[in-house]
């Protein structure tokens, strides 16, 4: 990075691997050292019912800044979600209706309220805003006249997410093209109304953040700043939080606390130290000591600490005892120290137990499946079920004996 921050909070975020880019490191360092009367903002578009593992970096960064006295503004993109940020994909984002966007915001905020301090009793409590409150009131011609002249089409075309799609001669709608103007206007609005002088976003938001910083300078002749966070990737360069069965969500109804814990319990050895720095408060010296354990059974201790810490943060400490009991019930005492991967089978709707046992290969025939069930040889999430008419209606772990396990996912 080159520049050495003197502000302890920003310095710690750098040392732990959060921060990637800064518009002006020296000015940001001075700002965070001067006073804590300003606000910073982080935005979440409402494109799904839940945030995912990748968003944890942003949430924990907000937590660390809040804990040291800085005030966060959490923006939900009720307005920008109607447009869609240009992506690297061949197609534009699926357009969402207002009712779906509102439902997504409600769902996302239910979870965020458990992860970020919004309590009025807190001196630096976070404030929630929805950009639809001001974007929906914009009049098109005045907006073009007042702000359109400040945006360079040449620079917009040079943005990677846009230029790559143009190179491939793939459709890029004028609707998507406006997203960066609206995000820049968000920053301008929050600067004007909330004394918000810093925007924090993912590394893929760098160009959009720059447009906001420059718009504030051109309109008010004042300084604002941007910082980006590293994208959460594995040691292979793939985005973290993706599995064969799909995305790892923060909402417990979309990814169960058990599956969430298991995801982090089974991460690649090479990713453990990085994730401990990001997702726990364990001292860096202790984390560094785990580096010598990579590739040995001893690394499992670090994986369990990682899974326990991040699952406690996202789903609460109370769920850990239940998860450990389920693990021991399924795999035997002390099994949490052994790595395990369970093959997953997906069903479109609820399925009767005897058919599930047969179709997942735990029994060679339907008749044998029924015999196993009636003989009390089949467990669902570690509990014996001896009725062949039992229906599996939600995701669970199905087991026969001590070594045969499968995961069932019910999609309805």
N, C-alpha and C positions, 0 to 999 in steps of 0.2 A: 504494500500500500504506500510505503514511503513516509507519510506523515505520522508522527507519534502524538496521539491525543493525550492531553493532560487531564481532561475530565474523566473521572474514574468510571462513571457509568458507561460512557461511550467507549472508553478504553477496554472495559470488561467485555462489552458486546463484540468488539473486534477480536479480542483474545480468544473468545469462545466460538468464533466463526460465524457470527450473525451477519455482519455488515460487509458490503461489497463495494458500493460506489458512493461518492459524496460530490455535491456540486462545488463546495468550497470547504475543504477540511479545516483550514485555519479559522474561518469565520464561524463554522459550526462549533468548534471547540470553544471559541470565545463566547458564543451565545449560551452554550450549556453551562459555562463557568460563571456567567454574569448574574443571572437571576432565573427564577422559575415561574415568572408571570405569563410566559407565552404558552401556546398550545402546539401540539403536533397532531397530525391526523393520519389514520390508516383507513383505507376503504375496502369494503367487501361487497361485490356485486351479488345479487340474489338469483343466481342462475341454477341453484339446486336447493333442496330442502335442508341440506347440511353442509357445513364446511368439512374439509378433509385434512388428512395428516399434513399436507403441505402448508396449510394455513397456521399450523401450530407455531411455526417460526415467528410469524407476525404477532400472534397472541402472546407468546412468551416474551418477545421483545417489548411489547406494551407493558406487560407485568413488571419487567425489570426497570423500565423507565418510571412507571408509577411508584414502585417501591422506593425510589430515590427522589420522589417529590415532583415529577413532571406530569403535566396534565394532558390526557389523551382525548381526542375526539374520534369516535368510531362512526364512520360514515357507512350507511347501507345504501346501496345503489338502486333505489327504487326507480330513479329516472334513467340512469345509464344502462340498467338491465334491459330496458326497452329497446336499446340500440344494439349493444353487443360490441365488445372490443375486437378489433381485427385479430385473427389468429393465424398460426402457421398452417392450419388445416386447409384442405382444398375448398371447403364450403364455409359460408358464414354461419354464425351460431343460430340455433333454432330460436325463433322469435317466441317470446313468452307473453301471455296475456296479463293484464293488470291484476286479476284475481290470483293467478298463479304466483306472480311476483310478490304480492302482499303475503300470501301463505308462506312462501319461502322465507321472507324477511322475519315473519313471526317465529318460524321454526328455528332459524339461525340465531335469532336474538335470545330465544329461550336458553340455548346452550351458551352463548357468549356471556350472558348475565351470571353464569356460574364460574366463568373463567377470568373475567375482567371486573374490576371494582367499579360499580356504578352507584354505590351507596352515597346518598346525599350527605351523610355524616362525615364522609372522608373529605379532607381539605382539597385533595387533588383527584376527586372522583372523575371518572371518564364521563363524557357527555355523548349521547347518542343523537345522531342527525340522519335524516333521509334526504338525499339530494333531489328527490321528486318534489319536495316542498318548494324548491326554487326553480328547478329546471322546467317544471310543467307550466310555470308562469312566464317563461321567456317568450317574447314576441319575435318572430323570425326576422323581419326587416330591421328592427332596431338592433338585434343581436349581430347581424351581419355588418351593419354600419359601424357599431361601436367596437366590435371585437374581431370581426373577420379579417380586417386589414392588418392585424398583428401576426397572422399566421402565414408562414411560407409554404406554399404547395410543394415547392422543390424539396424542402426538408422533410415534409410528410412522406413524399414518394421515396425518400432515402431510408425510411424506417425499415428495419429488417423484415418485420411481419408483413409489411405492405410490398416492399420491393421483391421479396421472394415469390409472392403470389403473382405479381405482375410478370416476373420472369417466366413463370410457368403458364402464363396466359390464362390464369384462372380468375373467375369472377370476383370482383371486389365492389360491393355496392356503395353508393354515395352515403347510405345510412351508416355503415361501418366507418366510413371515412370521417364522419363527424364526431366519433367517440372521443378523439384526443382533444377536440375543441371543448367538449362538455366537461371532460376531466380537468382541463386547465381552468375552466370557469369555476368548477367546484373549489379549487384551491383559492382562486381570487375571492370568491364569496366568503369562504371561511377565514381568509386573511382579513377581510373587511369587517366581519361580524363577530369573530371569535378570537382575534389576535393570534391566529394560527400562522406560524411562520415556517413550519417544517412539515413536509410530506414524507412518509415512509411507505415504501411499496416493494414488490418483488423486483428482481433484476430485470425481468421482462417488461417492467413498467417505466424503465429509465427515460425513454423518449417522452412519454406522456408527462412525467414529472418535470422534465426540463421545460416543456411548453408552458406549464403552470408557473414555474419560477420566472420565466421570461415575460409572461403576460402580466404578472404583478409588477415587475420592473417597468414595463412599458406604460401601464395604466396609472400606477401610483408613484413611480420612480422610487420604490423602496425595495429592500432586499428580502428575499425568501430563500429557503434552502430545501434540498432534497437529499434523501439517503435511500439506498436500496439494500435489500437483504439478499443473501445468497439463495438461490433456488435449492430446495431440499432434494438432493440426488444421492443415489447409492454409489458405491465404489466403482461400479461399471459405467456410471454416467446416466443411468436411467432415473426417471422421476421416482422418488420414494412415495410409498403409499398405494402402489398398484400391485395387485395380486392376480393370480389366474382367475379368481372369482370376482374380481372387480376392485373398486376403490375402497380404501380404508377410511370410513367416515368417522366424524366425532360424535354424531348422534347415535345413542345406544340402540335406537330402534332400527338403524340401518347397518351398524356394525356392533355386535354385542360386546360388552366389556371383556368377556372371555376371549373372543376372537381378536379384539384390539390388543389385549395383553399378549396373546400368543404371537401376533405379528411382530411385536418388538422383541419378544423372547427368542424368536427364530431369525433375527436379522443376521446378515453376513458378518463374520468375525471382524472383517476389515472396517465395518461401519460403526462398531460399538463405541470406540473412543470419541469419534466425532459426535455421535448422537448423545452420549453422556454429557459432553460439553454444552450442547444446545438445550437439552431437555431436563437437566438436573442442576442442582446447586452444589454438587460434589466438587471438592477442591481440584484444581487443574493438576496439581502434583499427584494426587491419588489416581486421577483418570489416566495420566501419562504412564503410571506404573502398570496399567492393564495392557499396554502395548506389547509387553514381553510375553503376554499370555495368548496372543493371537495364534490360532492353529492348534491350541491345546485344550483339553477339557476344562482347565481352570478359567477360561474365558466365559464359561457359563455363569459364573458368579456375577460378572459384570453385566451380562445380558439380563439376568434376573433383577438386578438393581435398576437397570434401565427400564424394563417392563413395569416393575413395581412403581417407580417414580412417575413415569408419564401416564400410566393408567390411573394412579391416585389423583393426579392433577386433573385429568379429563373427566373421570367418572366418580371421583371421591374415594377416600381411603377405605370406606366401609366395604367396597366390593372386592378388595384384595383377599380377605380371608375366604370369601366364597369361591373365588377363582382358584386359590391354592387348594381348597378342599375338593373342588371338582377335578383338578389335575391329579391329586393323590388318589382320588376315588377311581379315576379312569386308568391311571398308569401305575399306581402303587406308591407307597410312601417313599419320599426322597426323589421321586421322578421329576420334580421340577428342575433338578440339576442335570437332567438328561435331555438333549435336544430331540425334538420329535416333529415330524411333519405328517399330517393326516390328509389322505386323498379326499377331495370334495366331490359330492354328487349333487346336482341341482334338479329340483322337481318344480314344475310349473304351478302346481297346487298341492294341497295337503295330500298325504299318501298314507295308506294303511301300513302298519308296522310289518306284517309278513311280506308284503310286496317290496318294501324298502330293503329289508334284510336280503331278499333274493336278488333284486336288481342291482344292489351295490356289491354283490359277489360274496357277501358274508355267509351265504348258504348256497349250495349247488342247485337247489330246486325249491319250489314253493312248499312242497310237503316237508322237506327238511327244515325250511324256515319256520313253519308252524311248530314242528317238534322242538326246535331250539327255544322258541318263545314260551311254549307251554311247559317246557322243562326248566324254566327260569334261567336260561343261558344267555339272554339278551338284555343289555342295559341301554337306557336312553339318558344321556348326560350323567352316567354313573349310577343310575337307579334301575333296579330290575323291573322290567315290565313283562307280565306273563299273559297278557291278553292279545290275541291275534287281531282283534278288532280295534285296538288302540290306533289312533290316527296321529301322525306327526304333522303339526300345523305350523311349526316355527323351526328355525335353524337349531340344530343340536348335534351332539356327537353320539354315534351309534356304535356299540361294541359287542363283540362275541368273544368270550374268553379273555385272556390277559394280554394278547398281542394283536388282536384284529380290531382295528378302529377305522371308521369312516366319518366324514362330516357330511351332514345333510343340510342343504340350503333350500328353503321353500320360498319361492319368488312371489307368491300372491300376497 
